[in-house]
Amino acid sequence: MSPAPVPQLPQATRDALEIWRAGVSAVQPRQLIAKQISVSPKGIEAAGQTIPLAGVSRLVVVGAGKASAAMAVAFENEILPQIKAQYGHVGCEGWMNCPEGSFQEYNTKFIKLFAARPAGVNLPTEKAVDGTQRILELVSECGDEDLVLCLLSGGGSALLTAPAVGLALSDKQAVSKQVAAAGGNIEQLNAVRRVLSKVKAGGLARACRAPRLATLVVSDVLGDPLETIASGPTWIATTPSNDDALQVLAVLGLEEHDDLKNVVEFLRSSEGRKAKQNVNCEIQHIILGNNALAVAAAEDKARELGYSTTAESAAACEGDVSVIAKRAAERCKNLINERGKQCWISGGEPTVQLPKHPGKGGRNQQLCLELVCDLHLPEDFEAEFAFASGGTDGEDGPTDAAGAYLDRTTWTKMTEQGLSAEPYLESANAYEFFAQTEQLLITGATGTNVCDLRVALVR
């Protein structure tokens, strides 16, 4: 993450960004693993569950996601030495599909960190296909004395890619692009791509030949539905439905889209409806971090800074960003009417329906720009105000920004530069607007991913 905010920013803005960063720091994999995982004579103790190690001679560590590299490094450096000290020699090897740029500072001895896609491009790639094939090979070659640990985080769906027979990588890419452009949420997207894959929807678990598979999760989906996080590669309790996938495409107006002809044909075909093979290993899932944890940590920091604070984390996808912006505007107005230092923190993940020819931006930047249009500060308002919204992964859409922030200087800069927010809003070009006000929130890859975090405050 980038250095602390520069001193010339208003104090309210500096506080808002400090609170935001505190939330993101709390869900860093190293923090999560250090606090929630230990080793005992019973096995690996993780977030109240035990992963037995009796009879295990080798650990096979696989996984994918924006936080997967940091998770693997923390496991190898912090937990593996404890396992060897408690149980003697235990071998370890593994493979993680990670985004480029997410592990340049990391060194691992046993677990391969594989760059499966370019930074900022959250689409499946040929490299992701190659890396996924290696992961499937590793787990399928396991024996009775092996334990498979799967480390999953948000972004794992694009990084774990194995198109079903009859489909090409381009079909998977088209699904991701068109569902996003139509304003589809993560549940809708994963309802489609789960049935188009050999690895998603329990495919990794079906390939596993070890007697036990334990999945450690940093959740990027509100409510932590295990079938949706990274499209559920080790989740077998929910059977994906071709009809549900077709219904999603119909709701989004994509059933007749030219780019999705092969996908629709596959979903309707007998080949696309073949029964899945059985699972032969015992499986457990353990949530290490999520949006609610980041919100709680941000709330703690706000109170530490002396703010009277309310906080909330959404339990499901929030819907269109315009609705969320109007709600945020009302909460900001409420803060303005209160005395003292007031703070409102929220976590969630809205959707954005793009125009035909969109500009540059992401849902957090779009939310901030909506707020610029919806929020009108009273003329006699003299207190400091700030609002920040950013993706906890450091990526907001296909941009180098995590999101954006605004304060009283936003409107001053608009007047000085002759800027009008509405044209940028209509063209989904929020990045260019906040580039001109110099209020993009740029952090670089944070090494974690638990949806979005928003901070509003008045002092």
C-alpha positions in Angstrom: 0.0 0.0 0.0 1.1 3.6 -0.6 2.5 5.8 2.1 0.3 7.7 4.5 -1.7 10.7 3.1 0.4 13.8 2.5 0.1 16.5 5.3 -1.4 19.2 3.1 -4.7 17.3 2.9 -7.5 18.6 5.2 -7.5 16.8 8.6 -10.9 15.2 7.9 -9.6 13.7 4.7 -6.4 12.4 6.4 -8.6 10.9 9.1 -10.9 9.3 6.5 -8.0 7.7 4.6 -6.4 6.5 7.9 -9.6 4.8 8.9 -10.0 3.2 5.5 -6.4 1.9 5.6 -6.9 0.5 9.1 -9.8 -1.6 7.8 -7.7 -2.9 4.9 -4.8 -3.7 7.2 -6.9 -5.8 9.5 -7.7 -8.2 6.7 -4.1 -8.6 5.4 -3.4 -12.4 5.2 -0.4 -12.2 7.5 -2.5 -10.6 10.2 -5.3 -13.0 9.7 -3.1 -16.1 9.8 -1.0 -14.9 12.7 -4.2 -14.2 14.8 -6.4 -17.1 13.7 -4.1 -20.1 13.0 -1.8 -22.1 15.3 -0.6 -25.6 15.6 -1.4 -28.0 18.5 -1.0 -31.8 19.1 -4.4 -32.1 17.5 -3.4 -30.4 14.2 -3.8 -27.0 12.6 -6.2 -24.8 14.7 -7.9 -22.3 12.5 -10.7 -19.9 13.5 -12.2 -22.4 15.9 -11.8 -25.5 13.7 -9.2 -28.3 13.8 -7.5 -29.7 10.7 -6.1 -33.1 11.9 -2.4 -33.8 11.0 -2.1 -37.3 12.4 -0.7 -39.5 9.7 0.1 -36.7 7.3 3.5 -36.8 5.7 3.1 -34.1 3.0 1.1 -30.9 2.7 0.0 -30.0 -0.8 -0.9 -26.3 -0.8 -2.9 -24.9 -3.8 -5.2 -22.0 -4.5 -5.9 -18.7 -6.2 -7.0 -15.1 -5.6 -5.8 -11.6 -5.1 -4.7 -12.5 -1.6 -3.4 -16.0 -2.4 0.3 -15.0 -2.6 0.3 -13.3 0.7 -1.7 -16.2 2.2 0.8 -18.7 0.9 3.8 -16.7 2.2 2.2 -16.3 5.6 1.5 -20.0 5.8 4.9 -21.1 4.7 6.8 -18.7 7.0 4.5 -18.7 10.0 2.6 -22.0 10.2 4.8 -24.5 8.4 7.7 -24.2 10.9 5.2 -24.8 13.7 4.0 -27.9 12.0 7.5 -29.2 11.5 8.4 -28.5 15.1 5.3 -30.2 16.4 5.2 -33.2 14.1 8.7 -33.7 12.8 9.4 -33.8 9.1 6.4 -33.0 7.0 7.0 -32.3 3.3 5.3 -29.4 1.5 4.8 -28.4 -2.1 2.2 -26.3 -3.8 1.1 -24.0 -6.5 -0.8 -20.7 -6.3 -2.4 -18.8 -9.2 -1.8 -15.1 -8.4 -2.1 -11.8 -10.2 1.1 -10.2 -11.5 2.5 -7.7 -9.1 1.0 -9.3 -6.0 4.1 -11.1 -4.9 7.2 -9.3 -6.1 8.3 -8.8 -2.5 7.7 -12.4 -1.4 9.9 -15.4 -1.4 8.7 -19.0 -1.0 10.6 -22.2 -0.9 8.0 -24.8 -1.3 4.9 -23.2 -2.8 5.1 -21.9 -6.4 3.7 -18.4 -6.8 2.5 -18.3 -10.5 1.6 -15.0 -12.3 -1.6 -16.1 -13.9 -2.9 -12.8 -15.2 -1.7 -9.2 -15.6 -2.3 -6.7 -12.8 -5.6 -4.9 -13.2 -7.1 -7.3 -15.7 -9.6 -9.5 -13.9 -10.3 -11.8 -16.7 -9.2 -15.5 -17.3 -6.1 -15.9 -19.4 -4.1 -18.7 -21.1 -1.6 -18.6 -18.2 -4.5 -19.1 -15.7 -5.6 -22.2 -17.7 -2.0 -23.5 -17.6 -1.7 -22.9 -13.8 -5.1 -24.4 -13.1 -4.1 -27.6 -15.0 -1.0 -27.8 -12.8 -3.2 -27.4 -9.6 -5.5 -30.1 -10.8 -2.6 -32.4 -11.5 -1.1 -31.8 -8.0 -4.3 -32.7 -6.2 -5.1 -35.7 -8.4 -1.6 -37.2 -7.8 -2.1 -37.1 -4.0 -2.0 -40.3 -1.8 -3.3 -41.4 1.6 -0.6 -39.6 3.6 -1.2 -36.2 1.9 -3.3 -33.3 3.2 -4.5 -30.7 0.6 -4.8 -27.1 1.8 -6.6 -24.8 -0.6 -6.0 -21.1 0.0 -8.8 -19.0 -1.6 -9.6 -15.3 -1.8 -11.5 -12.9 -4.0 -10.4 -12.9 -7.6 -10.0 -16.6 -7.6 -12.7 -17.2 -10.2 -10.7 -15.5 -13.0 -7.4 -17.1 -11.8 -8.8 -20.7 -11.6 -9.8 -21.3 -15.2 -10.5 -24.7 -16.8 -13.1 -24.4 -19.6 -15.5 -27.4 -19.8 -15.2 -29.6 -22.8 -16.8 -27.9 -25.7 -15.9 -24.4 -24.6 -12.9 -22.1 -25.3 -11.1 -19.6 -23.1 -12.7 -16.8 -25.2 -16.1 -18.0 -24.1 -15.2 -17.6 -20.5 -13.7 -14.2 -21.1 -16.9 -13.1 -23.0 -19.1 -14.1 -20.0 -17.0 -12.1 -17.6 -17.0 -9.0 -19.9 -20.7 -9.0 -20.8 -22.2 -9.8 -17.4 -20.1 -7.0 -15.9 -21.1 -4.5 -18.6 -24.8 -5.4 -18.1 -24.5 -4.6 -14.4 -24.6 -8.2 -13.2 -23.4 -8.8 -9.6 -21.0 -11.5 -8.4 -23.7 -14.0 -7.6 -25.1 -13.7 -11.1 -21.7 -13.9 -12.7 -20.7 -17.0 -10.7 -24.1 -18.7 -11.3 -23.1 -18.7 -15.0 -19.4 -19.5 -14.9 -19.7 -22.3 -12.3 -21.4 -24.5 -14.9 -18.8 -23.7 -17.6 -15.8 -25.0 -15.8 -14.0 -28.2 -14.8 -12.5 -26.6 -11.6 -15.3 -24.5 -10.3 -18.4 -25.7 -8.4 -16.5 -28.5 -6.6 -14.3 -29.4 -9.5 -11.1 -29.1 -7.5 -12.5 -31.3 -4.8 -13.6 -33.9 -7.3 -10.1 -34.1 -8.7 -8.5 -34.5 -5.2 -7.2 -37.9 -4.2 -6.0 -37.0 -0.7 -8.3 -38.2 2.1 -8.8 -34.7 3.4 -9.0 -31.2 1.9 -9.2 -28.1 4.0 -10.0 -24.7 2.4 -9.0 -21.4 4.1 -10.9 -18.5 2.8 -10.6 -14.7 2.7 -14.1 -13.8 1.5 -14.8 -11.2 -1.1 -18.5 -12.0 -1.3 -21.0 -10.4 1.1 -22.5 -13.0 3.4 -19.7 -15.4 2.7 -21.6 -17.9 0.4 -19.0 -20.6 -0.1 -20.5 -21.6 -3.5 -19.8 -18.1 -4.8 -16.4 -17.2 -3.4 -13.9 -18.0 -6.2 -16.9 -19.9 -7.7 -16.7 -22.6 -5.1 -13.9 -24.9 -6.4 -14.1 -27.1 -3.3 -17.8 -26.6 -2.5 -20.0 -29.6 -3.3 -23.1 -28.9 -1.2 -24.8 -26.8 -4.0 -25.3 -28.3 -7.4 -24.9 -25.7 -10.1 -27.8 -25.4 -12.5 -27.7 -24.7 -16.3 -31.2 -23.4 -16.1 -30.3 -20.9 -13.4 -27.4 -19.8 -15.6 -29.7 -19.3 -18.6 -32.1 -17.4 -16.4 -29.3 -15.0 -15.3 -28.4 -14.3 -18.9 -32.1 -13.8 -19.8 -32.5 -11.3 -16.9 -29.5 -9.4 -18.0 -30.6 -9.3 -21.6 -27.7 -11.4 -22.7 -29.3 -14.7 -23.9 -29.2 -13.6 -27.5 -25.8 -11.7 -27.3 -23.6 -12.6 -30.3 -20.5 -13.0 -28.0 -22.3 -15.6 -25.9 -23.8 -17.9 -28.6 -21.4 -20.8 -27.8 -22.1 -20.4 -24.0 -25.9 -20.5 -24.5 -25.6 -23.5 -26.8 -23.5 -25.3 -24.3 -25.9 -24.6 -21.4 -28.8 -26.0 -23.4 -26.9 -29.1 -24.7 -26.7 -32.5 -23.2 -22.9 -32.2 -23.1 -23.3 -29.2 -20.8 -25.7 -31.1 -18.5 -23.6 -34.2 -17.8 -23.6 -35.4 -14.2 -20.6 -34.6 -12.0 -18.4 -37.4 -10.6 -18.4 -38.1 -6.8 -16.0 -36.6 -4.3 -13.7 -39.0 -2.4 -12.2 -36.7 0.2 -13.4 -35.2 3.4 -13.8 -31.4 3.1 -13.9 -28.5 5.5 -14.1 -24.7 4.9 -12.8 -22.0 7.2 -13.5 -18.3 6.8 -10.5 -16.2 8.0 -11.5 -12.8 6.9 -14.4 -10.9 5.3 -15.9 -7.4 4.8 -17.4 -7.3 8.3 -14.0 -7.7 9.8 -12.6 -4.8 7.8 -15.6 -2.6 8.8 -15.1 -3.5 12.5 -11.4 -2.6 12.4 -12.2 0.7 10.6 -14.7 1.4 13.3 -12.2 0.8 16.0 -9.7 3.2 14.4 -12.4 5.9 14.0 -13.3 5.7 17.7 -9.6 5.8 18.6 -9.4 9.0 16.6 -12.2 10.4 18.7 -15.2 10.1 16.3 -18.7 9.1 17.3 -19.2 6.2 14.9 -21.8 4.0 13.3 -20.8 1.1 11.0 -22.5 -1.4 8.9 -21.5 -4.2 6.5 -24.0 -5.3 3.8 -25.1 -9.0 4.0 -25.7 -9.3 0.2 -24.9 -7.5 -3.0 -26.2 -4.0 -2.8 -27.5 -3.4 -6.3 -27.1 -0.3 -8.5 -24.5 2.2 -7.4 -26.9 5.1 -7.9 -29.1 3.8 -5.1 -26.1 3.3 -2.8 -24.9 6.8 -3.6 -28.3 8.4 -2.6 -28.2 6.4 0.6 -24.7 7.6 1.3 -25.7 11.2 0.6 -28.5 11.0 3.2 -26.1 9.5 5.8 -23.6 12.3 5.0 -26.3 14.9 5.5 -27.2 13.4 8.8 -23.6 13.7 9.9 -23.5 17.3 8.9 -26.5 18.0 11.1 -24.8 16.5 14.1 -22.3 18.2 16.5 -18.8 17.1 17.2 -16.7 14.5 15.3 -19.1 12.1 13.5 -18.2 9.1 11.3 -20.2 6.6 9.3 -18.5 3.5 7.9 -20.0 1.0 5.5 -18.9 -2.0 3.6 -20.5 -3.6 0.5 -20.3 -3.9 -3.2 -22.6 -2.2 -5.6 -22.9 -2.8 -9.4 -22.6 -0.4 -12.3 -24.5 -0.6 -15.5 -22.1 0.8 -18.2 -23.2 3.0 -21.0 -22.6 1.8 -24.6 -19.3 3.7 -24.8 -18.0 3.9 -21.2 -15.1 6.0 -20.1 -12.6 4.9 -17.4 -13.5 4.1 -13.8 -14.8 1.6 -11.3 -17.7 1.2 -8.9 -16.0 3.1 -6.1 -15.0 6.0 -8.3 -18.5 6.1 -9.8 -20.0 6.1 -6.2 -17.9 9.1 -5.2 -18.9 10.9 -8.4 -22.6 10.2 -7.8 -22.1 11.7 -4.3 -20.5 14.8 -5.8 -23.8 15.3 -7.8 -26.2 14.3 -5.0 -24.6 16.0 -2.0 -24.9 19.8 -1.6 -23.2 21.2 1.4 -25.1 24.1 3.2 -23.7 27.5 2.5 -23.2 28.2 6.2 -21.5 24.8 6.7 -18.1 25.5 8.2 -17.0 22.1 9.5 -14.6 19.7 7.6 -16.2 16.9 5.6 -14.7 13.9 3.8 -15.8 10.8 2.1 -13.6 7.9 0.8 -14.6 4.7 -1.0 -12.2 2.1 -2.2 -11.9 -1.6 -3.1 -9.9 -3.4 -0.4 -7.9 -5.1 -3.1 -6.5 -1.8 -4.4 -8.3 -2.3 -7.8 -11.4 -0.5 -8.9 -12.5 -1.6 -12.3 -9.8 -1.7 -15.0 -7.8 1.2 -13.4 -4.8 1.7 -11.2 -6.9 3.3 -8.5 -8.6 1.6 -5.5 -11.3 4.3 -5.6 -11.6 8.0 -4.9 -12.3 10.5 -2.1 -13.9 13.9 -1.9 -14.0 16.7 0.6 -14.9 20.4 0.7 -12.1 21.2 -1.7 -13.7 19.1 -4.4 -16.3 21.7 -5.2 -13.7 24.5 -5.0 -11.6 22.7 -7.6 -14.6 22.2 -9.8 -15.3 25.9 -9.7 -11.7 26.8 -10.4 -11.4 24.4 -13.3 -14.8 24.8 -14.7 -15.6 21.2 -14.1 -19.1 19.7 -14.3 -19.5 16.3 -12.7 -22.6 15.2 -14.7 -21.0 14.5 -18.1 -18.3 12.4 -16.4 -21.0 10.5 -14.5 -23.2 9.8 -17.6 -20.2 8.4 -19.5 -18.9 6.4 -16.5 -15.7 8.4 -16.7 -15.1 9.0 -13.0 -11.4 8.3 -13.2 -10.8 11.3 -15.4 -12.9 13.5 -13.2 -11.0 12.6 -10.0 -7.6 12.7 -11.8 -8.4 16.4 -12.4 -9.4 17.1 -8.8 -6.3 15.0 -7.7 -8.5 12.8 -5.5 -8.0 9.3 -6.8 -7.3 6.7 -4.1 -4.2 4.9 -5.4 -2.7 2.2 -3.2 -1.4 -0.5 -5.5 -2.2 -4.1 -4.9 -3.0 -4.4 -1.2 -2.6 -8.2 -0.9 -6.1 -8.8 0.3 -9.7 -8.6 -1.1 -12.9 -8.3 1.0 -15.2 -6.1 -1.2 -15.4 -2.3 -0.7 -14.9 -0.1 2.3 -16.4 3.4 2.6 -15.8 6.2 5.2 -17.7 9.4 5.7 -16.9 11.9 8.4 -17.5 15.4 9.7 -15.3 17.3 12.2 
